[in-house]
Amino acid sequence: MNYFLIYILIINVLSFCLYGLDKWKAIRGAWRISEMTLLLSALAGGAAGAFLGMHIFHHKTKHWKFRILVPLFLILEILGYLYLLL
């Protein structure tokens, strides 16, 4: 169980950083991180980090895919965690 918690922590920090990095690159007109990569990081267990990154960095908050999928992934992950704990 400890490895699972470490994985969840790492993937959420990574997801949060990806959203911040992509916002930084967007401001500077640099090469961007693909939307697929951002969404996959959320789907892989980093939905909380992605959600926080979206709102802290004000990034991808107007794109319907992100407004719907990231919260959906977060709800599914929370339900999955509860299922594993109970």
PDB file of N, CA, C and O in Angstrom:
ATOM      1  N   MET A   1       0.818  -1.200   0.000  1.00  0.00           N
ATOM      2  CA  MET A   1       0.000   0.000   0.000  1.00  0.00           C
ATOM      3  C   MET A   1       0.859   1.259   0.000  1.00  0.00           C
ATOM      4  O   MET A   1       0.456   2.277  -0.562  1.00  0.00           O
ATOM      5  N   ASN A   2       2.031   1.207   0.619  1.00  0.00           N
ATOM      6  CA  ASN A   2       2.896   2.369   0.653  1.00  0.00           C
ATOM      7  C   ASN A   2       3.362   2.773  -0.741  1.00  0.00           C
ATOM      8  O   ASN A   2       3.465   3.963  -1.037  1.00  0.00           O
ATOM      9  N   TYR A   3       3.647   1.784  -1.608  1.00  0.00           N
ATOM     10  CA  TYR A   3       4.071   2.098  -2.969  1.00  0.00           C
ATOM     11  C   TYR A   3       2.950   2.774  -3.742  1.00  0.00           C
ATOM     12  O   TYR A   3       3.205   3.655  -4.562  1.00  0.00           O
ATOM     13  N   PHE A   4       1.731   2.374  -3.491  1.00  0.00           N
ATOM     14  CA  PHE A   4       0.585   2.989  -4.145  1.00  0.00           C
ATOM     15  C   PHE A   4       0.467   4.459  -3.747  1.00  0.00           C
ATOM     16  O   PHE A   4       0.242   5.314  -4.604  1.00  0.00           O
ATOM     17  N   LEU A   5       0.615   4.760  -2.471  1.00  0.00           N
ATOM     18  CA  LEU A   5       0.534   6.140  -2.005  1.00  0.00           C
ATOM     19  C   LEU A   5       1.670   6.988  -2.569  1.00  0.00           C
ATOM     20  O   LEU A   5       1.468   8.151  -2.918  1.00  0.00           O
ATOM     21  N   ILE A   6       2.855   6.410  -2.656  1.00  0.00           N
ATOM     22  CA  ILE A   6       3.986   7.124  -3.247  1.00  0.00           C
ATOM     23  C   ILE A   6       3.717   7.419  -4.717  1.00  0.00           C
ATOM     24  O   ILE A   6       3.997   8.517  -5.196  1.00  0.00           O
ATOM     25  N   TYR A   7       3.167   6.426  -5.438  1.00  0.00           N
ATOM     26  CA  TYR A   7       2.824   6.625  -6.842  1.00  0.00           C
ATOM     27  C   TYR A   7       1.811   7.758  -6.999  1.00  0.00           C
ATOM     28  O   TYR A   7       1.981   8.632  -7.849  1.00  0.00           O
ATOM     29  N   ILE A   8       0.769   7.741  -6.188  1.00  0.00           N
ATOM     30  CA  ILE A   8      -0.272   8.764  -6.264  1.00  0.00           C
ATOM     31  C   ILE A   8       0.318  10.141  -5.996  1.00  0.00           C
ATOM     32  O   ILE A   8      -0.019  11.101  -6.689  1.00  0.00           O
ATOM     33  N   LEU A   9       1.173  10.249  -5.025  1.00  0.00           N
ATOM     34  CA  LEU A   9       1.811  11.533  -4.718  1.00  0.00           C
ATOM     35  C   LEU A   9       2.667  11.999  -5.898  1.00  0.00           C
ATOM     36  O   LEU A   9       2.580  13.157  -6.304  1.00  0.00           O
ATOM     37  N   ILE A  10       3.481  11.118  -6.441  1.00  0.00           N
ATOM     38  CA  ILE A  10       4.374  11.483  -7.548  1.00  0.00           C
ATOM     39  C   ILE A  10       3.586  11.870  -8.796  1.00  0.00           C
ATOM     40  O   ILE A  10       3.907  12.875  -9.430  1.00  0.00           O
ATOM     41  N   ILE A  11       2.563  11.098  -9.163  1.00  0.00           N
ATOM     42  CA  ILE A  11       1.815  11.399 -10.380  1.00  0.00           C
ATOM     43  C   ILE A  11       1.037  12.703 -10.237  1.00  0.00           C
ATOM     44  O   ILE A  11       0.854  13.418 -11.223  1.00  0.00           O
ATOM     45  N   ASN A  12       0.580  13.025  -9.039  1.00  0.00           N
ATOM     46  CA  ASN A  12      -0.130  14.281  -8.839  1.00  0.00           C
ATOM     47  C   ASN A  12       0.811  15.480  -8.895  1.00  0.00           C
ATOM     48  O   ASN A  12       0.466  16.516  -9.463  1.00  0.00           O
ATOM     49  N   VAL A  13       1.984  15.344  -8.314  1.00  0.00           N
ATOM     50  CA  VAL A  13       2.980  16.427  -8.398  1.00  0.00           C
ATOM     51  C   VAL A  13       3.415  16.608  -9.848  1.00  0.00           C
ATOM     52  O   VAL A  13       3.538  17.737 -10.322  1.00  0.00           O
ATOM     53  N   LEU A  14       3.649  15.508 -10.551  1.00  0.00           N
ATOM     54  CA  LEU A  14       4.037  15.568 -11.959  1.00  0.00           C
ATOM     55  C   LEU A  14       2.943  16.230 -12.799  1.00  0.00           C
ATOM     56  O   LEU A  14       3.239  17.086 -13.633  1.00  0.00           O
ATOM     57  N   SER A  15       1.708  15.848 -12.591  1.00  0.00           N
ATOM     58  CA  SER A  15       0.600  16.418 -13.332  1.00  0.00           C
ATOM     59  C   SER A  15       0.482  17.919 -13.069  1.00  0.00           C
ATOM     60  O   SER A  15       0.303  18.702 -14.002  1.00  0.00           O
ATOM     61  N   PHE A  16       0.582  18.315 -11.816  1.00  0.00           N
ATOM     62  CA  PHE A  16       0.536  19.731 -11.446  1.00  0.00           C
ATOM     63  C   PHE A  16       1.651  20.499 -12.157  1.00  0.00           C
ATOM     64  O   PHE A  16       1.415  21.576 -12.705  1.00  0.00           O
ATOM     65  N   CYS A  17       2.845  19.951 -12.148  1.00  0.00           N
ATOM     66  CA  CYS A  17       3.996  20.601 -12.792  1.00  0.00           C
ATOM     67  C   CYS A  17       3.822  20.677 -14.308  1.00  0.00           C
ATOM     68  O   CYS A  17       4.224  21.665 -14.921  1.00  0.00           O
ATOM     69  N   LEU A  18       3.234  19.657 -14.918  1.00  0.00           N
ATOM     70  CA  LEU A  18       2.997  19.686 -16.365  1.00  0.00           C
ATOM     71  C   LEU A  18       2.071  20.837 -16.744  1.00  0.00           C
ATOM     72  O   LEU A  18       2.311  21.519 -17.740  1.00  0.00           O
ATOM     73  N   TYR A  19       1.028  21.058 -15.969  1.00  0.00           N
ATOM     74  CA  TYR A  19       0.108  22.154 -16.259  1.00  0.00           C
ATOM     75  C   TYR A  19       0.803  23.494 -16.071  1.00  0.00           C
ATOM     76  O   TYR A  19       0.598  24.412 -16.866  1.00  0.00           O
ATOM     77  N   GLY A  20       1.614  23.619 -15.041  1.00  0.00           N
ATOM     78  CA  GLY A  20       2.360  24.859 -14.836  1.00  0.00           C
ATOM     79  C   GLY A  20       3.377  25.103 -15.934  1.00  0.00           C
ATOM     80  O   GLY A  20       3.519  26.228 -16.413  1.00  0.00           O
ATOM     81  N   LEU A  21       4.083  24.059 -16.336  1.00  0.00           N
ATOM     82  CA  LEU A  21       5.077  24.181 -17.398  1.00  0.00           C
ATOM     83  C   LEU A  21       4.424  24.536 -18.727  1.00  0.00           C
ATOM     84  O   LEU A  21       4.946  25.364 -19.474  1.00  0.00           O
ATOM     85  N   ASP A  22       3.285  23.915 -19.028  1.00  0.00           N
ATOM     86  CA  ASP A  22       2.609  24.217 -20.278  1.00  0.00           C
ATOM     87  C   ASP A  22       2.105  25.664 -20.286  1.00  0.00           C
ATOM     88  O   ASP A  22       2.154  26.324 -21.324  1.00  0.00           O
ATOM     89  N   LYS A  23       1.631  26.153 -19.164  1.00  0.00           N
ATOM     90  CA  LYS A  23       1.195  27.547 -19.081  1.00  0.00           C
ATOM     91  C   LYS A  23       2.378  28.485 -19.291  1.00  0.00           C
ATOM     92  O   LYS A  23       2.264  29.488 -19.995  1.00  0.00           O
ATOM     93  N   TRP A  24       3.502  28.160 -18.686  1.00  0.00           N
ATOM     94  CA  TRP A  24       4.713  28.957 -18.829  1.00  0.00           C
ATOM     95  C   TRP A  24       5.145  28.999 -20.297  1.00  0.00           C
ATOM     96  O   TRP A  24       5.516  30.051 -20.818  1.00  0.00           O
ATOM     97  N   LYS A  25       5.091  27.839 -20.950  1.00  0.00           N
ATOM     98  CA  LYS A  25       5.460  27.772 -22.366  1.00  0.00           C
ATOM     99  C   LYS A  25       4.459  28.521 -23.235  1.00  0.00           C
ATOM    100  O   LYS A  25       4.850  29.137 -24.226  1.00  0.00           O
ATOM    101  N   ALA A  26       3.186  28.484 -22.888  1.00  0.00           N
ATOM    102  CA  ALA A  26       2.158  29.190 -23.658  1.00  0.00           C
ATOM    103  C   ALA A  26       2.389  30.699 -23.610  1.00  0.00           C
ATOM    104  O   ALA A  26       2.237  31.391 -24.617  1.00  0.00           O
ATOM    105  N   ILE A  27       2.750  31.192 -22.456  1.00  0.00           N
ATOM    106  CA  ILE A  27       3.002  32.627 -22.303  1.00  0.00           C
ATOM    107  C   ILE A  27       4.189  33.065 -23.157  1.00  0.00           C
ATOM    108  O   ILE A  27       4.182  34.159 -23.722  1.00  0.00           O
ATOM    109  N   ARG A  28       5.195  32.220 -23.249  1.00  0.00           N
ATOM    110  CA  ARG A  28       6.416  32.548 -23.984  1.00  0.00           C
ATOM    111  C   ARG A  28       6.395  32.126 -25.447  1.00  0.00           C
ATOM    112  O   ARG A  28       7.362  32.370 -26.168  1.00  0.00           O
ATOM    113  N   GLY A  29       5.332  31.508 -25.891  1.00  0.00           N
ATOM    114  CA  GLY A  29       5.224  31.084 -27.280  1.00  0.00           C
ATOM    115  C   GLY A  29       6.152  29.931 -27.630  1.00  0.00           C
ATOM    116  O   GLY A  29       6.534  29.770 -28.789  1.00  0.00           O
ATOM    117  N   ALA A  30       6.511  29.142 -26.654  1.00  0.00           N
ATOM    118  CA  ALA A  30       7.433  28.017 -26.858  1.00  0.00           C
ATOM    119  C   ALA A  30       6.656  26.759 -27.243  1.00  0.00           C
ATOM    120  O   ALA A  30       5.425  26.745 -27.268  1.00  0.00           O
ATOM    121  N   TRP A  31       7.415  25.706 -27.540  1.00  0.00           N
ATOM    122  CA  TRP A  31       6.836  24.394 -27.833  1.00  0.00           C
ATOM    123  C   TRP A  31       5.990  23.967 -26.647  1.00  0.00           C
ATOM    124  O   TRP A  31       6.397  24.147 -25.499  1.00  0.00           O
ATOM    125  N   ARG A  32       4.815  23.403 -26.911  1.00  0.00           N
ATOM    126  CA  ARG A  32       3.842  23.094 -25.864  1.00  0.00           C
ATOM    127  C   ARG A  32       3.748  21.605 -25.569  1.00  0.00           C
ATOM    128  O   ARG A  32       4.154  20.765 -26.372  1.00  0.00           O
ATOM    129  N   ILE A  33       3.216  21.308 -24.422  1.00  0.00           N
ATOM    130  CA  ILE A  33       2.902  19.931 -24.037  1.00  0.00           C
ATOM    131  C   ILE A  33       1.536  19.611 -24.632  1.00  0.00           C
ATOM    132  O   ILE A  33       0.612  20.418 -24.530  1.00  0.00           O
ATOM    133  N   SER A  34       1.401  18.451 -25.247  1.00  0.00           N
ATOM    134  CA  SER A  34       0.144  18.123 -25.927  1.00  0.00           C
ATOM    135  C   SER A  34      -1.006  17.976 -24.927  1.00  0.00           C
ATOM    136  O   SER A  34      -0.809  17.622 -23.765  1.00  0.00           O
ATOM    137  N   GLU A  35      -2.207  18.260 -25.424  1.00  0.00           N
ATOM    138  CA  GLU A  35      -3.388  18.101 -24.583  1.00  0.00           C
ATOM    139  C   GLU A  35      -3.554  16.649 -24.163  1.00  0.00           C
ATOM    140  O   GLU A  35      -3.999  16.368 -23.050  1.00  0.00           O
ATOM    141  N   MET A  36      -3.197  15.726 -25.049  1.00  0.00           N
ATOM    142  CA  MET A  36      -3.302  14.299 -24.733  1.00  0.00           C
ATOM    143  C   MET A  36      -2.414  13.951 -23.538  1.00  0.00           C
ATOM    144  O   MET A  36      -2.826  13.204 -22.651  1.00  0.00           O
ATOM    145  N   THR A  37      -1.202  14.491 -23.518  1.00  0.00           N
ATOM    146  CA  THR A  37      -0.290  14.225 -22.398  1.00  0.00           C
ATOM    147  C   THR A  37      -0.857  14.779 -21.101  1.00  0.00           C
ATOM    148  O   THR A  37      -0.793  14.122 -20.062  1.00  0.00           O
ATOM    149  N   LEU A  38      -1.411  15.980 -21.156  1.00  0.00           N
ATOM    150  CA  LEU A  38      -1.992  16.580 -19.954  1.00  0.00           C
ATOM    151  C   LEU A  38      -3.167  15.743 -19.444  1.00  0.00           C
ATOM    152  O   LEU A  38      -3.276  15.488 -18.245  1.00  0.00           O
ATOM    153  N   LEU A  39      -4.039  15.320 -20.348  1.00  0.00           N
ATOM    154  CA  LEU A  39      -5.191  14.509 -19.939  1.00  0.00           C
ATOM    155  C   LEU A  39      -4.773  13.125 -19.461  1.00  0.00           C
ATOM    156  O   LEU A  39      -5.347  12.601 -18.507  1.00  0.00           O
ATOM    157  N   LEU A  40      -3.780  12.531 -20.111  1.00  0.00           N
ATOM    158  CA  LEU A  40      -3.314  11.211 -19.678  1.00  0.00           C
ATOM    159  C   LEU A  40      -2.670  11.265 -18.297  1.00  0.00           C
ATOM    160  O   LEU A  40      -2.775  10.311 -17.526  1.00  0.00           O
ATOM    161  N   SER A  41      -2.006  12.373 -17.982  1.00  0.00           N
ATOM    162  CA  SER A  41      -1.427  12.493 -16.641  1.00  0.00           C
ATOM    163  C   SER A  41      -2.535  12.523 -15.586  1.00  0.00           C
ATOM    164  O   SER A  41      -2.373  11.989 -14.489  1.00  0.00           O
ATOM    165  N   ALA A  42      -3.655  13.150 -15.928  1.00  0.00           N
ATOM    166  CA  ALA A  42      -4.802  13.162 -15.011  1.00  0.00           C
ATOM    167  C   ALA A  42      -5.426  11.779 -14.908  1.00  0.00           C
ATOM    168  O   ALA A  42      -5.770  11.326 -13.816  1.00  0.00           O
ATOM    169  N   LEU A  43      -5.571  11.113 -16.039  1.00  0.00           N
ATOM    170  CA  LEU A  43      -6.174   9.779 -16.062  1.00  0.00           C
ATOM    171  C   LEU A  43      -5.316   8.744 -15.338  1.00  0.00           C
ATOM    172  O   LEU A  43      -5.845   7.786 -14.773  1.00  0.00           O
ATOM    173  N   ALA A  44      -4.017   8.927 -15.351  1.00  0.00           N
ATOM    174  CA  ALA A  44      -3.086   7.965 -14.739  1.00  0.00           C
ATOM    175  C   ALA A  44      -3.038   8.079 -13.218  1.00  0.00           C
ATOM    176  O   ALA A  44      -2.221   7.419 -12.575  1.00  0.00           O
ATOM    177  N   GLY A  45      -3.895   8.898 -12.643  1.00  0.00           N
ATOM    178  CA  GLY A  45      -3.930   9.031 -11.197  1.00  0.00           C
ATOM    179  C   GLY A  45      -3.613  10.431 -10.714  1.00  0.00           C
ATOM    180  O   GLY A  45      -3.622  10.689  -9.511  1.00  0.00           O
ATOM    181  N   GLY A  46      -3.336  11.330 -11.630  1.00  0.00           N
ATOM    182  CA  GLY A  46      -2.957  12.688 -11.257  1.00  0.00           C
ATOM    183  C   GLY A  46      -4.050  13.712 -11.427  1.00  0.00           C
ATOM    184  O   GLY A  46      -3.765  14.880 -11.691  1.00  0.00           O
ATOM    185  N   ALA A  47      -5.290  13.305 -11.283  1.00  0.00           N
ATOM    186  CA  ALA A  47      -6.409  14.226 -11.498  1.00  0.00           C
ATOM    187  C   ALA A  47      -6.439  15.359 -10.476  1.00  0.00           C
ATOM    188  O   ALA A  47      -6.794  16.487 -10.818  1.00  0.00           O
ATOM    189  N   ALA A  48      -6.078  15.080  -9.250  1.00  0.00           N
ATOM    190  CA  ALA A  48      -6.067  16.141  -8.233  1.00  0.00           C
ATOM    191  C   ALA A  48      -5.008  17.188  -8.578  1.00  0.00           C
ATOM    192  O   ALA A  48      -5.262  18.389  -8.484  1.00  0.00           O
ATOM    193  N   GLY A  49      -3.839  16.734  -8.971  1.00  0.00           N
ATOM    194  CA  GLY A  49      -2.780  17.658  -9.379  1.00  0.00           C
ATOM    195  C   GLY A  49      -3.169  18.437 -10.619  1.00  0.00           C
ATOM    196  O   GLY A  49      -2.888  19.632 -10.717  1.00  0.00           O
ATOM    197  N   ALA A  50      -3.817  17.767 -11.574  1.00  0.00           N
ATOM    198  CA  ALA A  50      -4.265  18.439 -12.788  1.00  0.00           C
ATOM    199  C   ALA A  50      -5.322  19.489 -12.461  1.00  0.00           C
ATOM    200  O   ALA A  50      -5.281  20.603 -12.982  1.00  0.00           O
ATOM    201  N   PHE A  51      -6.263  19.130 -11.603  1.00  0.00           N
ATOM    202  CA  PHE A  51      -7.325  20.058 -11.219  1.00  0.00           C
ATOM    203  C   PHE A  51      -6.744  21.288 -10.532  1.00  0.00           C
ATOM    204  O   PHE A  51      -7.117  22.418 -10.844  1.00  0.00           O
ATOM    205  N   LEU A  52      -5.829  21.058  -9.595  1.00  0.00           N
ATOM    206  CA  LEU A  52      -5.185  22.191  -8.921  1.00  0.00           C
ATOM    207  C   LEU A  52      -4.369  23.025  -9.902  1.00  0.00           C
ATOM    208  O   LEU A  52      -4.404  24.254  -9.854  1.00  0.00           O
ATOM    209  N   GLY A  53      -3.637  22.360 -10.791  1.00  0.00           N
ATOM    210  CA  GLY A  53      -2.841  23.070 -11.781  1.00  0.00           C
ATOM    211  C   GLY A  53      -3.696  23.918 -12.703  1.00  0.00           C
ATOM    212  O   GLY A  53      -3.330  25.046 -13.034  1.00  0.00           O
ATOM    213  N   MET A  54      -4.836  23.378 -13.119  1.00  0.00           N
ATOM    214  CA  MET A  54      -5.740  24.133 -13.982  1.00  0.00           C
ATOM    215  C   MET A  54      -6.179  25.425 -13.303  1.00  0.00           C
ATOM    216  O   MET A  54      -6.225  26.479 -13.936  1.00  0.00           O
ATOM    217  N   HIS A  55      -6.499  25.344 -12.028  1.00  0.00           N
ATOM    218  CA  HIS A  55      -7.062  26.505 -11.346  1.00  0.00           C
ATOM    219  C   HIS A  55      -6.002  27.438 -10.777  1.00  0.00           C
ATOM    220  O   HIS A  55      -6.214  28.650 -10.750  1.00  0.00           O
ATOM    221  N   ILE A  56      -4.902  26.928 -10.335  1.00  0.00           N
ATOM    222  CA  ILE A  56      -3.842  27.799  -9.814  1.00  0.00           C
ATOM    223  C   ILE A  56      -3.161  28.557 -10.949  1.00  0.00           C
ATOM    224  O   ILE A  56      -2.886  29.750 -10.826  1.00  0.00           O
ATOM    225  N   PHE A  57      -2.890  27.861 -12.055  1.00  0.00           N
ATOM    226  CA  PHE A  57      -2.216  28.494 -13.183  1.00  0.00           C
ATOM    227  C   PHE A  57      -3.190  29.104 -14.196  1.00  0.00           C
ATOM    228  O   PHE A  57      -2.760  29.697 -15.185  1.00  0.00           O
ATOM    229  N   HIS A  58      -4.495  28.961 -13.955  1.00  0.00           N
ATOM    230  CA  HIS A  58      -5.528  29.444 -14.884  1.00  0.00           C
ATOM    231  C   HIS A  58      -5.236  28.939 -16.294  1.00  0.00           C
ATOM    232  O   HIS A  58      -5.154  29.713 -17.248  1.00  0.00           O
ATOM    233  N   HIS A  59      -5.085  27.639 -16.398  1.00  0.00           N
ATOM    234  CA  HIS A  59      -4.677  27.032 -17.653  1.00  0.00           C
ATOM    235  C   HIS A  59      -5.657  25.938 -18.064  1.00  0.00           C
ATOM    236  O   HIS A  59      -5.979  25.050 -17.275  1.00  0.00           O
ATOM    237  N   LYS A  60      -6.121  26.011 -19.292  1.00  0.00           N
ATOM    238  CA  LYS A  60      -7.040  25.040 -19.892  1.00  0.00           C
ATOM    239  C   LYS A  60      -8.415  25.054 -19.226  1.00  0.00           C
ATOM    240  O   LYS A  60      -9.166  24.087 -19.354  1.00  0.00           O
ATOM    241  N   THR A  61      -8.751  26.114 -18.530  1.00  0.00           N
ATOM    242  CA  THR A  61     -10.032  26.165 -17.823  1.00  0.00           C
ATOM    243  C   THR A  61     -11.196  26.485 -18.752  1.00  0.00           C
ATOM    244  O   THR A  61     -12.350  26.307 -18.362  1.00  0.00           O
ATOM    245  N   LYS A  62     -10.926  26.953 -19.971  1.00  0.00           N
ATOM    246  CA  LYS A  62     -11.996  27.264 -20.909  1.00  0.00           C
ATOM    247  C   LYS A  62     -12.204  26.174 -21.950  1.00  0.00           C
ATOM    248  O   LYS A  62     -13.131  26.255 -22.755  1.00  0.00           O
ATOM    249  N   HIS A  63     -11.354  25.159 -21.941  1.00  0.00           N
ATOM    250  CA  HIS A  63     -11.479  24.062 -22.893  1.00  0.00           C
ATOM    251  C   HIS A  63     -12.441  23.024 -22.334  1.00  0.00           C
ATOM    252  O   HIS A  63     -12.256  22.529 -21.221  1.00  0.00           O
ATOM    253  N   TRP A  64     -13.474  22.695 -23.116  1.00  0.00           N
ATOM    254  CA  TRP A  64     -14.513  21.794 -22.610  1.00  0.00           C
ATOM    255  C   TRP A  64     -13.954  20.435 -22.219  1.00  0.00           C
ATOM    256  O   TRP A  64     -14.416  19.836 -21.248  1.00  0.00           O
ATOM    257  N   LYS A  65     -12.958  19.933 -22.965  1.00  0.00           N
ATOM    258  CA  LYS A  65     -12.398  18.613 -22.633  1.00  0.00           C
ATOM    259  C   LYS A  65     -11.830  18.604 -21.218  1.00  0.00           C
ATOM    260  O   LYS A  65     -12.001  17.637 -20.476  1.00  0.00           O
ATOM    261  N   PHE A  66     -11.167  19.670 -20.859  1.00  0.00           N
ATOM    262  CA  PHE A  66     -10.534  19.744 -19.549  1.00  0.00           C
ATOM    263  C   PHE A  66     -11.554  20.061 -18.458  1.00  0.00           C
ATOM    264  O   PHE A  66     -11.465  19.522 -17.355  1.00  0.00           O
ATOM    265  N   ARG A  67     -12.518  20.928 -18.755  1.00  0.00           N
ATOM    266  CA  ARG A  67     -13.542  21.269 -17.765  1.00  0.00           C
ATOM    267  C   ARG A  67     -14.404  20.075 -17.403  1.00  0.00           C
ATOM    268  O   ARG A  67     -14.927  20.005 -16.290  1.00  0.00           O
ATOM    269  N   ILE A  68     -14.562  19.127 -18.330  1.00  0.00           N
ATOM    270  CA  ILE A  68     -15.398  17.952 -18.074  1.00  0.00           C
ATOM    271  C   ILE A  68     -14.560  16.757 -17.625  1.00  0.00           C
ATOM    272  O   ILE A  68     -14.882  16.114 -16.626  1.00  0.00           O
ATOM    273  N   LEU A  69     -13.493  16.458 -18.355  1.00  0.00           N
ATOM    274  CA  LEU A  69     -12.748  15.223 -18.102  1.00  0.00           C
ATOM    275  C   LEU A  69     -11.931  15.241 -16.814  1.00  0.00           C
ATOM    276  O   LEU A  69     -11.922  14.251 -16.082  1.00  0.00           O
ATOM    277  N   VAL A  70     -11.256  16.327 -16.526  1.00  0.00           N
ATOM    278  CA  VAL A  70     -10.414  16.337 -15.318  1.00  0.00           C
ATOM    279  C   VAL A  70     -11.257  16.167 -14.054  1.00  0.00           C
ATOM    280  O   VAL A  70     -10.904  15.336 -13.217  1.00  0.00           O
ATOM    281  N   PRO A  71     -12.360  16.914 -13.868  1.00  0.00           N
ATOM    282  CA  PRO A  71     -13.193  16.648 -12.689  1.00  0.00           C
ATOM    283  C   PRO A  71     -13.791  15.234 -12.683  1.00  0.00           C
ATOM    284  O   PRO A  71     -13.918  14.616 -11.626  1.00  0.00           O
ATOM    285  N   LEU A  72     -14.153  14.729 -13.861  1.00  0.00           N
ATOM    286  CA  LEU A  72     -14.673  13.365 -13.955  1.00  0.00           C
ATOM    287  C   LEU A  72     -13.617  12.355 -13.509  1.00  0.00           C
ATOM    288  O   LEU A  72     -13.917  11.441 -12.741  1.00  0.00           O
ATOM    289  N   PHE A  73     -12.383  12.518 -13.988  1.00  0.00           N
ATOM    290  CA  PHE A  73     -11.289  11.635 -13.562  1.00  0.00           C
ATOM    291  C   PHE A  73     -11.083  11.729 -12.054  1.00  0.00           C
ATOM    292  O   PHE A  73     -10.843  10.719 -11.392  1.00  0.00           O
ATOM    293  N   LEU A  74     -11.176  12.939 -11.515  1.00  0.00           N
ATOM    294  CA  LEU A  74     -10.985  13.138 -10.074  1.00  0.00           C
ATOM    295  C   LEU A  74     -12.064  12.403  -9.280  1.00  0.00           C
ATOM    296  O   LEU A  74     -11.761  11.743  -8.286  1.00  0.00           O
ATOM    297  N   ILE A  75     -13.306  12.514  -9.707  1.00  0.00           N
ATOM    298  CA  ILE A  75     -14.404  11.811  -9.020  1.00  0.00           C
ATOM    299  C   ILE A  75     -14.193  10.302  -9.095  1.00  0.00           C
ATOM    300  O   ILE A  75     -14.353   9.598  -8.097  1.00  0.00           O
ATOM    301  N   LEU A  76     -13.837   9.809 -10.271  1.00  0.00           N
ATOM    302  CA  LEU A  76     -13.603   8.369 -10.430  1.00  0.00           C
ATOM    303  C   LEU A  76     -12.434   7.892  -9.572  1.00  0.00           C
ATOM    304  O   LEU A  76     -12.489   6.808  -8.991  1.00  0.00           O
ATOM    305  N   GLU A  77     -11.380   8.698  -9.492  1.00  0.00           N
ATOM    306  CA  GLU A  77     -10.239   8.317  -8.658  1.00  0.00           C
ATOM    307  C   GLU A  77     -10.611   8.301  -7.176  1.00  0.00           C
ATOM    308  O   GLU A  77     -10.204   7.398  -6.445  1.00  0.00           O
ATOM    309  N   ILE A  78     -11.373   9.281  -6.736  1.00  0.00           N
ATOM    310  CA  ILE A  78     -11.798   9.308  -5.333  1.00  0.00           C
ATOM    311  C   ILE A  78     -12.667   8.087  -5.028  1.00  0.00           C
ATOM    312  O   ILE A  78     -12.499   7.446  -3.991  1.00  0.00           O
ATOM    313  N   LEU A  79     -13.588   7.770  -5.928  1.00  0.00           N
ATOM    314  CA  LEU A  79     -14.424   6.579  -5.733  1.00  0.00           C
ATOM    315  C   LEU A  79     -13.571   5.308  -5.712  1.00  0.00           C
ATOM    316  O   LEU A  79     -13.826   4.399  -4.922  1.00  0.00           O
ATOM    317  N   GLY A  80     -12.567   5.248  -6.573  1.00  0.00           N
ATOM    318  CA  GLY A  80     -11.665   4.099  -6.588  1.00  0.00           C
ATOM    319  C   GLY A  80     -10.876   3.972  -5.298  1.00  0.00           C
ATOM    320  O   GLY A  80     -10.707   2.871  -4.774  1.00  0.00           O
ATOM    321  N   TYR A  81     -10.386   5.109  -4.778  1.00  0.00           N
ATOM    322  CA  TYR A  81      -9.649   5.085  -3.512  1.00  0.00           C
ATOM    323  C   TYR A  81     -10.544   4.609  -2.385  1.00  0.00           C
ATOM    324  O   TYR A  81     -10.128   3.802  -1.554  1.00  0.00           O
ATOM    325  N   LEU A  82     -11.788   5.113  -2.355  1.00  0.00           N
ATOM    326  CA  LEU A  82     -12.735   4.701  -1.313  1.00  0.00           C
ATOM    327  C   LEU A  82     -13.030   3.216  -1.411  1.00  0.00           C
ATOM    328  O   LEU A  82     -13.123   2.534  -0.390  1.00  0.00           O
ATOM    329  N   TYR A  83     -13.177   2.710  -2.617  1.00  0.00           N
ATOM    330  CA  TYR A  83     -13.425   1.288  -2.822  1.00  0.00           C
ATOM    331  C   TYR A  83     -12.259   0.454  -2.296  1.00  0.00           C
ATOM    332  O   TYR A  83     -12.461  -0.582  -1.663  1.00  0.00           O
ATOM    333  N   LEU A  84     -11.037   0.919  -2.566  1.00  0.00           N
ATOM    334  CA  LEU A  84      -9.864   0.175  -2.086  1.00  0.00           C
ATOM    335  C   LEU A  84      -9.735   0.198  -0.565  1.00  0.00           C
ATOM    336  O   LEU A  84      -9.258  -0.761   0.042  1.00  0.00           O
ATOM    337  N   LEU A  85     -10.164   1.301   0.040  1.00  0.00           N
ATOM    338  CA  LEU A  85     -10.056   1.421   1.494  1.00  0.00           C
ATOM    339  C   LEU A  85     -11.146   0.676   2.229  1.00  0.00           C
ATOM    340  O   LEU A  85     -10.948   0.258   3.369  1.00  0.00           O
ATOM    341  N   LEU A  86     -12.292   0.504   1.601  1.00  0.00           N
ATOM    342  CA  LEU A  86     -13.422  -0.126   2.312  1.00  0.00           C
ATOM    343  C   LEU A  86     -13.538  -1.560   1.994  1.00  0.00           C
ATOM    344  O   LEU A  86     -14.431  -2.235   2.505  1.00  0.00           O
TER     345      LEU A  86
END
